[in-house]
Structures are given as structure tokens and as C-alpha cells.
Amino acid sequence: MSTVSRDRTADTPPRTGAVQSDIGLLLLRLVLATSFVGHGAQKVFGAFDGSGIHGFAQGTLAGYGFRFPEVLAWITGLTELLGGLAVAVGVFTPLAATGLMAVMINTVLLKFHNGFFFQLPGGFEVDFLLAGLAAGLVLAGPGRLALDSVGVLHRVLARRWAFLVLGVVAGLAFYFLLRT
């Protein structure tokens, strides 16, 4: 009898709570992914009335004082698009959620002066929410209803605290080092 976890063996069914947790994590992944895939598609392809890469680079990133706005537009757009897709199917989830969290740390810092709720032009509450959901997913993992749970990949991605720290450092580094 091979051991699957400390409290369950391979031939015993999972507890009801574990199944509910896996479904909850799947729901979290899909909702989070929907938001990021949509925003990434706006940036990369100009979908959903988005500005596309050039518009995002020149209209948003350059306006916030970022150096190398075209390169950062590609990094941001692809992180949101591909990271969102990876989170949706649950592949490389901690790494993908780390990238999404780093992007949202930037937006929180950019909007911080606007206030948290109901401020114009735009508080940072939604950005904060998305960063927190991504951070929670980094720590919780994707659950068993994900491609990450198959094979040895889940062992490679098990250092979740390291991913959380990486995301915070990356988000802060982009904000403080790449702005004029």
C-alpha cells in the first residue's frame, strides 16, 4: 500500500472536506484566471476594447514613469495572459500565481495614493483583492483537480514560501527600480 499523504493511502477515498477543498481551489483558480486572462488579452491583443501592447506601453506604463515601457508591456501582458491560463488549468500554479501577484503589487503601489475604497480615479481595493487571491493560491497550491497534482511536478513546486517571497520581491523591484 503506497502512501499518498500522511492521513490517506492510495486505495482509500479522500475525505469529503478534502474534495470540497479541491473544488474550492478549482473555483478560486478559474475566477482568478478569468480576470487575468481578460486583462492580458486586452494588453496583448487589444481584445475587449483594450489598448494593445503599444497603447498600454505608451498610454499607461510611460504615463506612470516606467522605463522600457514596451518591454514591460509585453512582460505584464504575457504574465497576465499566460499566467492566467496556467492558473486555470493548474500547471506551474505557484509560479504562475507568483507572477500574477507581482503584477498586482505594482498596481497597488501605483494606485495607493488614490485610497482603498470608492476613490476616484480608482482605488486599489480590486488590485489588492487579486494580489491576495494570487498569494493565497501560491501558498495553498492548486488542489488535486490540477495538472500540477500529476507526477513529480508538485514536488518541484512545493517550496511555496519561496515563490511568495519571489513575487513580493519582483513586484517591489519592478516598481522601485524601473520607474523614473
VOVEXNU-909447 format. One line per field, with one value per atom (N, C-alpha, C): residue in three letters; atom name; y, z, x. Coordinates in Angstrom, 1 decimal, decimal comma. Layout:
REM VOVEXNU-909447
tormar (ALA  ...)
vexke (CA  ...)
y (Y  ...)
z (Z  ...)
x (X  ...)
//
This chain:
REM VOVEXNU-909447
tormar (MET  MET  MET  SER  SER  SER  THR  THR  THR  VAL  VAL  VAL  SER  SER  SER  ARG  ARG  ARG  ASP  ASP  ASP  ARG  ARG  ARG  THR  THR  THR  ALA  ALA  ALA  ASP  ASP  ASP  THR  THR  THR  PRO  PRO  PRO  PRO  PRO  PRO  ARG  ARG  ARG  THR  THR  THR  GLY  GLY  GLY  ALA  ALA  ALA  VAL  VAL  VAL  GLN  GLN  GLN  SER  SER  SER  ASP  ASP  ASP  ILE  ILE  ILE  GLY  GLY  GLY  LEU  LEU  LEU  LEU  LEU  LEU  LEU  LEU  LEU  LEU  LEU  LEU  ARG  ARG  ARG  LEU  LEU  LEU  VAL  VAL  VAL  LEU  LEU  LEU  ALA  ALA  ALA  THR  THR  THR  SER  SER  SER  PHE  PHE  PHE  VAL  VAL  VAL  GLY  GLY  GLY  HIS  HIS  HIS  GLY  GLY  GLY  ALA  ALA  ALA  GLN  GLN  GLN  LYS  LYS  LYS  VAL  VAL  VAL  PHE  PHE  PHE  GLY  GLY  GLY  ALA  ALA  ALA  PHE  PHE  PHE  ASP  ASP  ASP  GLY  GLY  GLY  SER  SER  SER  GLY  GLY  GLY  ILE  ILE  ILE  HIS  HIS  HIS  GLY  GLY  GLY  PHE  PHE  PHE  ALA  ALA  ALA  GLN  GLN  GLN  GLY  GLY  GLY  THR  THR  THR  LEU  LEU  LEU  ALA  ALA  ALA  GLY  GLY  GLY  TYR  TYR  TYR  GLY  GLY  GLY  PHE  PHE  PHE  ARG  ARG  ARG  PHE  PHE  PHE  PRO  PRO  PRO  GLU  GLU  GLU  VAL  VAL  VAL  LEU  LEU  LEU  ALA  ALA  ALA  TRP  TRP  TRP  ILE  ILE  ILE  THR  THR  THR  GLY  GLY  GLY  LEU  LEU  LEU  THR  THR  THR  GLU  GLU  GLU  LEU  LEU  LEU  LEU  LEU  LEU  GLY  GLY  GLY  GLY  GLY  GLY  LEU  LEU  LEU  ALA  ALA  ALA  VAL  VAL  VAL  ALA  ALA  ALA  VAL  VAL  VAL  GLY  GLY  GLY  VAL  VAL  VAL  PHE  PHE  PHE  THR  THR  THR  PRO  PRO  PRO  LEU  LEU  LEU  ALA  ALA  ALA  ALA  ALA  ALA  THR  THR  THR  GLY  GLY  GLY  LEU  LEU  LEU  MET  MET  MET  ALA  ALA  ALA  VAL  VAL  VAL  MET  MET  MET  ILE  ILE  ILE  ASN  ASN  ASN  THR  THR  THR  VAL  VAL  VAL  LEU  LEU  LEU  LEU  LEU  LEU  LYS  LYS  LYS  PHE  PHE  PHE  HIS  HIS  HIS  ASN  ASN  ASN  GLY  GLY  GLY  PHE  PHE  PHE  PHE  PHE  PHE  PHE  PHE  PHE  GLN  GLN  GLN  LEU  LEU  LEU  PRO  PRO  PRO  GLY  GLY  GLY  GLY  GLY  GLY  PHE  PHE  PHE  GLU  GLU  GLU  VAL  VAL  VAL  ASP  ASP  ASP  PHE  PHE  PHE  LEU  LEU  LEU  LEU  LEU  LEU  ALA  ALA  ALA  GLY  GLY  GLY  LEU  LEU  LEU  ALA  ALA  ALA  ALA  ALA  ALA  GLY  GLY  GLY  LEU  LEU  LEU  VAL  VAL  VAL  LEU  LEU  LEU  ALA  ALA  ALA  GLY  GLY  GLY  PRO  PRO  PRO  GLY  GLY  GLY  ARG  ARG  ARG  LEU  LEU  LEU  ALA  ALA  ALA  LEU  LEU  LEU  ASP  ASP  ASP  SER  SER  SER  VAL  VAL  VAL  GLY  GLY  GLY  VAL  VAL  VAL  LEU  LEU  LEU  HIS  HIS  HIS  ARG  ARG  ARG  VAL  VAL  VAL  LEU  LEU  LEU  ALA  ALA  ALA  ARG  ARG  ARG  ARG  ARG  ARG  TRP  TRP  TRP  ALA  ALA  ALA  PHE  PHE  PHE  LEU  LEU  LEU  VAL  VAL  VAL  LEU  LEU  LEU  GLY  GLY  GLY  VAL  VAL  VAL  VAL  VAL  VAL  ALA  ALA  ALA  GLY  GLY  GLY  LEU  LEU  LEU  ALA  ALA  ALA  PHE  PHE  PHE  TYR  TYR  TYR  PHE  PHE  PHE  LEU  LEU  LEU  LEU  LEU  LEU  ARG  ARG  ARG  THR  THR  THR)
vexke (N  CA  C  N  CA  C  N  CA  C  N  CA  C  N  CA  C  N  CA  C  N  CA  C  N  CA  C  N  CA  C  N  CA  C  N  CA  C  N  CA  C  N  CA  C  N  CA  C  N  CA  C  N  CA  C  N  CA  C  N  CA  C  N  CA  C  N  CA  C  N  CA  C  N  CA  C  N  CA  C  N  CA  C  N  CA  C  N  CA  C  N  CA  C  N  CA  C  N  CA  C  N  CA  C  N  CA  C  N  CA  C  N  CA  C  N  CA  C  N  CA  C  N  CA  C  N  CA  C  N  CA  C  N  CA  C  N  CA  C  N  CA  C  N  CA  C  N  CA  C  N  CA  C  N  CA  C  N  CA  C  N  CA  C  N  CA  C  N  CA  C  N  CA  C  N  CA  C  N  CA  C  N  CA  C  N  CA  C  N  CA  C  N  CA  C  N  CA  C  N  CA  C  N  CA  C  N  CA  C  N  CA  C  N  CA  C  N  CA  C  N  CA  C  N  CA  C  N  CA  C  N  CA  C  N  CA  C  N  CA  C  N  CA  C  N  CA  C  N  CA  C  N  CA  C  N  CA  C  N  CA  C  N  CA  C  N  CA  C  N  CA  C  N  CA  C  N  CA  C  N  CA  C  N  CA  C  N  CA  C  N  CA  C  N  CA  C  N  CA  C  N  CA  C  N  CA  C  N  CA  C  N  CA  C  N  CA  C  N  CA  C  N  CA  C  N  CA  C  N  CA  C  N  CA  C  N  CA  C  N  CA  C  N  CA  C  N  CA  C  N  CA  C  N  CA  C  N  CA  C  N  CA  C  N  CA  C  N  CA  C  N  CA  C  N  CA  C  N  CA  C  N  CA  C  N  CA  C  N  CA  C  N  CA  C  N  CA  C  N  CA  C  N  CA  C  N  CA  C  N  CA  C  N  CA  C  N  CA  C  N  CA  C  N  CA  C  N  CA  C  N  CA  C  N  CA  C  N  CA  C  N  CA  C  N  CA  C  N  CA  C  N  CA  C  N  CA  C  N  CA  C  N  CA  C  N  CA  C  N  CA  C  N  CA  C  N  CA  C  N  CA  C  N  CA  C  N  CA  C  N  CA  C  N  CA  C  N  CA  C  N  CA  C  N  CA  C  N  CA  C  N  CA  C  N  CA  C  N  CA  C  N  CA  C  N  CA  C  N  CA  C  N  CA  C  N  CA  C  N  CA  C  N  CA  C  N  CA  C  N  CA  C  N  CA  C  N  CA  C  N  CA  C  N  CA  C  N  CA  C  N  CA  C  N  CA  C  N  CA  C  N  CA  C  N  CA  C  N  CA  C  N  CA  C  N  CA  C  N  CA  C  N  CA  C  N  CA  C  N  CA  C  N  CA  C  N  CA  C  N  CA  C  N  CA  C  N  CA  C)
y (-1,2  0,0  1,2  2,1  3,2  4,4  5,2  6,4  7,6  8,2  9,4  10,6  10,6  11,7  11,1  11,9  11,4  10,7  11,2  10,6  9,8  9,5  8,8  8,0  6,8  5,9  5,9  5,4  5,4  4,7  3,7  2,9  3,4  4,4  4,9  6,2  6,4  7,6  8,9  10,0  11,2  11,6  12,3  12,8  13,8  13,9  14,9  16,3  16,7  18,0  18,2  17,2  17,3  17,6  16,8  17,0  18,4  18,9  20,2  21,3  21,0  22,0  22,0  20,8  20,8  21,5  21,3  22,0  23,5  23,9  25,3  26,0  25,2  25,7  25,8  24,9  24,9  26,2  26,4  27,6  28,9  28,9  30,1  30,3  29,2  29,3  29,8  29,3  29,7  31,2  31,6  33,0  33,9  33,6  34,4  34,5  33,3  33,2  34,0  34,0  34,7  36,2  36,8  38,2  38,4  37,6  37,9  37,6  36,6  36,3  37,4  37,9  39,0  40,3  40,6  41,8  41,6  40,3  40,1  40,1  39,7  39,7  41,2  42,0  43,5  44,1  43,7  44,3  43,7  42,4  41,7  41,9  41,7  41,6  42,8  43,6  44,7  44,2  43,0  42,4  43,2  43,0  43,6  45,1  45,8  47,2  47,6  46,7  47,0  47,9  48,4  49,3  48,6  47,3  46,6  46,9  46,3  46,5  47,9  48,5  49,8  50,8  50,7  51,6  51,5  50,3  50,0  50,6  50,3  50,8  52,3  53,0  54,4  55,2  54,6  55,3  55,1  53,9  53,6  53,6  52,7  52,5  53,7  54,3  55,5  56,6  56,7  57,7  57,6  56,4  56,1  56,3  56,6  56,8  55,6  54,5  53,3  53,4  53,0  52,9  51,6  51,6  50,4  50,0  50,9  50,6  49,5  49,5  48,4  47,0  46,9  45,6  45,2  46,2  45,9  45,6  46,2  45,9  44,5  44,0  42,6  41,7  42,0  41,2  41,1  42,3  42,4  41,6  41,9  41,3  39,8  39,3  37,9  37,2  37,9  37,3  37,2  38,2  38,1  37,0  37,0  36,1  34,6  34,4  33,0  32,6  33,5  33,1  32,8  33,5  33,2  31,9  31,6  30,3  29,2  29,4  28,3  28,1  29,2  29,0  28,3  28,6  28,0  26,4  26,0  24,5  23,9  24,7  24,2  23,7  24,4  23,9  25,0  24,6  25,6  26,7  26,2  27,2  28,1  27,6  28,6  29,6  29,2  30,2  31,2  30,6  31,5  32,5  32,0  32,9  33,9  33,5  34,4  35,6  35,3  36,4  37,3  36,7  37,5  38,4  37,8  38,6  39,8  39,5  40,6  41,7  41,4  42,4  43,3  42,6  43,3  44,1  43,7  44,5  45,8  45,8  47,0  47,9  47,4  48,2  48,8  48,0  48,5  49,7  49,6  50,7  51,9  51,7  52,8  53,5  52,8  53,4  53,8  53,5  53,6  55,0  56,0  57,4  57,7  56,9  57,1  56,6  55,9  55,4  54,0  53,4  52,0  51,8  52,3  52,1  53,4  53,2  54,2  55,6  55,6  56,8  57,0  58,2  58,5  59,2  58,9  57,9  56,5  55,7  54,3  54,0  53,4  53,0  51,6  51,1  49,9  48,7  48,7  47,6  46,3  46,4  45,3  44,7  45,6  45,1  44,4  44,9  44,3  42,9  42,8  41,6  40,5  40,9  40,0  39,6  40,5  40,1  39,1  39,4  38,5  37,1  37,0  35,8  35,0  35,7  35,0  34,6  35,4  34,9  33,7  33,7  32,6  31,3  31,5  30,3  29,8  30,8  30,4  29,5  29,9  29,1  27,8  27,9  26,7  25,7  26,1  25,2  25,1  24,4  24,3  23,3  22,4  21,3  20,1  19,1  17,8  17,9  18,9  19,0  19,9  19,6  20,4  19,5  20,0  19,3  19,2  20,2  20,2  19,0  18,4  17,3  16,0  15,9  14,7  14,6  13,4  13,2  13,9  14,2  14,8  16,3  16,9  18,4  19,0  18,4  19,0  19,0  18,1  18,1  19,3  19,5  20,6  21,9  22,1  23,4  23,5  22,6  22,6  23,7  24,4  25,5  26,8  26,7  27,8  29,1  29,1  30,3  31,0  30,3  30,9  31,6  31,0  31,7  33,0  32,9  34,1  35,2  34,9  35,9  36,4  35,5  35,9  36,9  36,6  37,5  38,9  39,0  40,3  41,0  40,3  41,0  41,5  40,6  41,0  42,2  42,2  43,3  44,6  44,6  45,8  46,2  45,3  45,6  46,3  45,8  46,4  47,9  48,0  49,3  50,3  49,9  50,9  51,0  50,0  50,0  50,5  50,3  50,6  51,8  52,6  53,9  55,0  56,1  57,2  58,2)
z (0,0  0,0  0,0  -1,0  -1,1  -0,4  0,2  0,9  0,0  0,0  -0,7  0,1  1,3  2,2  3,6  4,6  6,0  6,5  6,0  6,6  5,6  4,4  3,4  2,6  2,3  1,4  0,0  -1,0  -2,4  -2,6  -1,8  -2,1  -1,2  -0,4  0,3  -0,3  -0,3  -0,9  -0,1  -0,7  0,0  0,9  2,0  2,9  2,1  2,5  1,9  2,0  3,1  3,2  2,2  2,0  1,0  -0,4  -0,8  -2,1  -2,2  -1,1  -1,2  -1,3  -0,6  -0,7  -2,1  -2,8  -4,1  -5,1  -4,9  -5,7  -5,4  -4,2  -3,8  -4,5  -4,5  -5,1  -6,6  -7,2  -8,6  -9,0  -8,2  -8,4  -8,2  -7,2  -7,0  -8,2  -8,7  -9,8  -11,1  -11,3  -12,5  -12,5  -11,3  -11,2  -11,3  -10,6  -10,7  -12,2  -12,8  -14,2  -15,2  -15,0  -15,9  -15,9  -14,7  -14,6  -15,3  -15,0  -15,6  -17,1  -17,5  -19,0  -19,7  -19,2  -19,9  -19,9  -18,8  -18,8  -19,7  -19,7  -20,5  -22,0  -22,3  -23,7  -24,2  -23,2  -23,6  -23,9  -23,1  -23,3  -24,5  -24,7  -25,8  -27,1  -27,1  -28,4  -28,7  -27,6  -27,8  -27,7  -27,2  -27,1  -26,0  -26,1  -25,1  -25,0  -26,1  -26,1  -25,4  -25,4  -24,7  -25,6  -25,1  -25,8  -26,6  -26,4  -27,1  -26,4  -26,9  -26,3  -26,4  -27,6  -27,7  -26,9  -26,9  -26,1  -24,7  -24,2  -22,8  -22,4  -23,3  -23,0  -22,9  -24,0  -24,1  -23,2  -23,2  -22,5  -21,0  -20,6  -19,1  -18,5  -19,0  -18,3  -18,4  -19,6  -19,7  -18,9  -18,8  -18,0  -16,5  -16,1  -14,7  -14,5  -15,5  -15,3  -15,4  -16,0  -16,1  -17,3  -17,1  -18,1  -18,9  -20,1  -21,0  -21,1  -21,4  -21,3  -22,3  -23,5  -24,4  -23,9  -23,4  -22,8  -21,6  -20,7  -19,6  -20,0  -21,1  -21,5  -22,0  -22,7  -23,1  -21,8  -20,9  -19,7  -18,9  -18,8  -18,0  -18,7  -20,0  -20,8  -20,8  -21,1  -21,2  -19,8  -18,8  -17,4  -17,1  -17,4  -17,1  -18,0  -19,3  -20,2  -19,9  -20,0  -19,9  -18,4  -17,5  -16,1  -15,7  -16,3  -16,0  -16,6  -17,8  -18,4  -17,6  -17,2  -16,3  -15,0  -14,4  -13,2  -13,4  -14,6  -14,9  -15,0  -15,6  -15,8  -14,7  -13,9  -12,7  -13,1  -14,0  -14,3  -13,9  -13,3  -12,7  -11,9  -11,1  -10,4  -9,5  -8,6  -7,7  -8,5  -9,6  -10,4  -11,1  -11,7  -12,4  -11,4  -10,3  -9,3  -8,8  -8,7  -8,2  -9,2  -10,5  -11,5  -11,4  -11,2  -11,2  -9,9  -8,8  -7,6  -7,7  -8,4  -8,6  -9,4  -10,5  -11,3  -10,4  -9,6  -8,7  -7,6  -7,1  -6,2  -6,8  -8,0  -8,8  -8,9  -9,2  -9,4  -8,1  -7,0  -5,7  -5,4  -5,6  -5,3  -6,2  -7,4  -8,3  -7,9  -7,4  -7,1  -5,6  -4,8  -3,4  -2,9  -3,6  -3,3  -3,5  -4,3  -4,6  -3,4  -2,5  -1,4  -1,7  -0,7  -0,8  -1,5  -0,9  -1,5  -2,1  -3,1  -3,6  -3,9  -4,2  -4,5  -6,1  -6,5  -7,9  -8,1  -9,1  -10,1  -9,7  -9,1  -8,9  -7,6  -6,7  -5,5  -5,8  -4,9  -5,2  -4,6  -4,2  -3,5  -4,4  -5,7  -6,5  -6,8  -7,0  -7,2  -6,0  -4,8  -3,5  -3,4  -3,7  -3,7  -4,6  -5,8  -6,8  -6,3  -5,8  -5,2  -4,1  -3,2  -2,1  -2,5  -3,5  -4,0  -4,7  -5,4  -6,0  -5,0  -3,9  -2,8  -2,1  -1,9  -1,2  -2,1  -3,4  -4,3  -4,3  -4,2  -4,1  -2,9  -1,8  -0,5  -0,5  -0,9  -0,8  -1,9  -3,0  -4,1  -4,9  -6,0  -6,9  -6,5  -5,6  -5,3  -6,2  -6,0  -6,8  -8,1  -8,4  -9,7  -10,6  -10,7  -11,5  -12,1  -13,2  -13,8  -12,9  -12,0  -11,1  -10,2  -9,9  -9,0  -9,6  -10,9  -11,6  -11,6  -11,3  -11,4  -10,4  -10,7  -9,8  -9,8  -10,7  -10,8  -9,4  -8,7  -7,4  -6,4  -6,5  -5,6  -5,9  -7,2  -7,7  -7,2  -7,2  -6,9  -5,5  -4,6  -3,2  -2,3  -2,7  -1,9  -2,1  -1,6  -1,8  -1,2  0,0  0,7  -0,2  -0,8  -1,7  -2,9  -3,4  -4,5  -4,0  -2,8  -2,2  -2,1  -1,5  -1,4  -2,7  -3,7  -5,0  -5,6  -5,5  -6,0  -5,4  -4,1  -3,4  -3,9  -3,9  -4,3  -5,8  -6,7  -8,1  -8,2  -7,5  -7,6  -7,1  -6,0  -5,5  -6,4  -6,9  -7,7  -9,0  -9,7  -10,9  -10,5  -9,4  -9,1  -8,7  -7,9  -7,4  -8,3  -9,1  -9,9  -11,3  -11,8  -13,2  -13,4  -12,4  -12,6  -12,4  -13,1  -13,0  -12,0)
x (0,8  0,0  0,9  0,8  1,7  1,0  1,8  1,3  1,2  0,0  -0,3  -0,1  -0,6  -0,4  -0,2  0,0  0,1  -1,1  -2,3  -3,5  -4,3  -3,8  -4,6  -3,7  -4,2  -3,4  -4,0  -3,3  -3,7  -5,0  -5,4  -6,6  -7,8  -7,7  -8,8  -9,3  -10,6  -11,1  -10,8  -10,7  -10,4  -11,6  -11,4  -12,4  -13,3  -14,5  -15,4  -14,9  -14,3  -13,7  -12,6  -11,8  -10,7  -11,2  -12,3  -12,9  -13,5  -14,1  -14,7  -13,6  -12,5  -11,3  -10,8  -10,7  -10,2  -11,1  -12,4  -13,4  -13,3  -13,1  -13,0  -11,7  -10,6  -9,4  -9,6  -10,3  -10,6  -11,4  -12,4  -13,2  -12,4  -11,6  -10,7  -9,8  -9,2  -8,3  -9,0  -10,2  -11,0  -11,4  -11,9  -12,3  -11,1  -10,0  -8,8  -8,3  -8,3  -7,8  -8,6  -9,9  -10,8  -10,4  -10,2  -9,9  -8,5  -7,5  -6,2  -6,1  -6,8  -6,8  -7,4  -8,5  -9,2  -8,3  -7,7  -6,8  -5,6  -5,0  -3,9  -4,2  -5,4  -5,9  -6,1  -6,5  -6,7  -5,3  -4,3  -3,0  -2,3  -2,3  -1,5  -2,2  -3,5  -4,3  -5,2  -5,4  -6,3  -7,8  -8,0  -9,3  -10,1  -11,4  -12,4  -12,1  -12,0  -11,7  -10,4  -9,5  -8,2  -7,3  -6,2  -5,4  -4,3  -4,1  -3,0  -1,6  -0,6  0,7  1,2  1,1  1,6  0,8  -0,5  -1,3  -1,1  -0,9  -0,6  0,7  1,7  3,1  3,1  2,6  2,7  1,7  0,5  -0,6  -0,6  -0,2  -0,2  1,1  2,0  3,3  4,2  4,3  5,1  4,5  3,2  2,5  2,8  3,0  3,4  4,9  5,6  7,0  7,9  7,4  8,2  9,2  10,4  11,4  11,1  11,5  11,3  9,8  8,9  7,5  7,1  7,7  7,3  7,6  8,8  9,3  8,4  8,1  7,3  5,9  5,4  4,0  3,9  4,9  4,9  5,0  5,9  6,0  4,7  4,1  2,9  1,8  1,6  0,5  0,6  1,8  2,0  1,9  2,4  2,2  0,8  0,0  -1,4  -2,1  -1,8  -2,5  -2,1  -0,7  -0,2  -0,3  -0,1  -0,2  -1,6  -2,6  -4,0  -4,4  -3,9  -4,2  -3,6  -2,3  -1,7  -2,4  -2,9  -3,6  -5,0  -5,6  -6,9  -6,8  -5,7  -5,6  -4,8  -4,1  -3,4  -2,0  -1,3  0,0  1,0  2,1  3,0  2,3  1,3  0,5  1,2  2,1  2,8  3,6  4,2  5,0  4,1  3,0  2,1  1,4  0,9  0,3  1,3  2,5  3,6  3,7  3,7  3,8  2,5  1,4  0,1  0,2  0,7  0,8  1,7  2,9  3,8  3,2  2,5  1,8  0,9  0,1  -0,9  -0,2  0,9  1,7  2,0  2,4  2,8  1,5  0,4  -0,8  -1,3  -1,1  -1,5  -0,6  0,7  1,6  1,3  1,0  0,7  -0,6  -1,6  -2,9  -3,0  -2,0  -2,1  -2,5  -2,0  -2,4  -3,8  -4,5  -6,0  -6,8  -6,3  -7,1  -7,6  -8,2  -8,6  -9,9  -11,0  -12,3  -12,9  -13,7  -14,6  -13,9  -12,7  -12,0  -11,9  -11,9  -11,8  -10,4  -9,6  -9,9  -9,4  -10,2  -9,9  -9,0  -9,7  -8,9  -8,2  -7,5  -6,7  -7,3  -8,6  -9,2  -9,2  -9,6  -9,7  -8,3  -7,3  -5,9  -5,4  -5,7  -5,4  -6,0  -7,3  -8,0  -7,4  -7,1  -6,4  -5,0  -4,3  -3,0  -3,1  -4,1  -4,3  -4,7  -5,6  -6,1  -4,9  -4,1  -2,9  -2,0  -1,7  -0,8  -1,4  -2,7  -3,3  -3,2  -3,3  -3,1  -1,7  -0,7  0,7  0,9  0,3  0,5  -0,3  -1,6  -2,5  -2,2  -1,7  -1,5  -2,7  -2,7  -3,8  -4,9  -4,6  -5,5  -5,3  -6,0  -5,8  -6,5  -7,4  -8,0  -7,2  -5,9  -5,0  -3,9  -3,4  -2,3  -1,0  -0,9  0,3  0,3  -0,9  -1,0  -0,6  -0,3  0,1  1,6  2,1  3,6  4,4  5,6  6,6  6,5  5,8  5,7  5,4  4,4  4,0  5,2  6,1  7,2  8,2  8,4  9,3  8,7  7,4  6,8  6,4  6,9  6,5  7,0  8,0  8,6  7,8  6,5  5,6  6,0  6,6  7,0  8,1  8,9  10,0  9,3  8,2  7,5  6,8  6,3  5,6  6,7  7,8  8,9  9,3  9,5  9,9  8,9  7,6  6,6  6,6  6,8  6,9  8,1  9,2  10,5  10,4  9,8  9,7  8,8  7,7  6,7  7,3  8,0  8,7  9,8  10,6  11,7  11,3  10,2  9,7  9,3  8,6  8,0  9,2  10,1  11,1  12,3  12,6  13,8  13,6  12,4  12,1  11,2  11,1  10,3  11,3  11,1  11,9  11,5)
//
